[in-house]
């Protein structure tokens, strides 16, 4: 990550952020999604979370918090269910 502060571009958090997809920015919360639940779980460790917050804050130019979600967008069963009328819910609310 070219935007990462010095010494942070080769951290596990930076690698995880590269695999994430930005979803939204609301106030100072940057929501990113992961294709694999394992990556989301790893990003939510205290050390990776703090590093990700610093990286994203540096990029955004203001203090930000990274919120992680797991979105299994390429799962063919989920796509089929959605096509049949199912509604996707946020796994954190379930």
Buried (B, 14 or more C-beta within 10 A) or exposed (E): BEEBBEEBBEBBBBBBBEEBEEBEEEEEEBBBBBBEEEBBEBBBEEEBBEBBBBBBBBBEEEEBBBBBBBBBEEEEEBEEEEEEEEEEEEEEEE
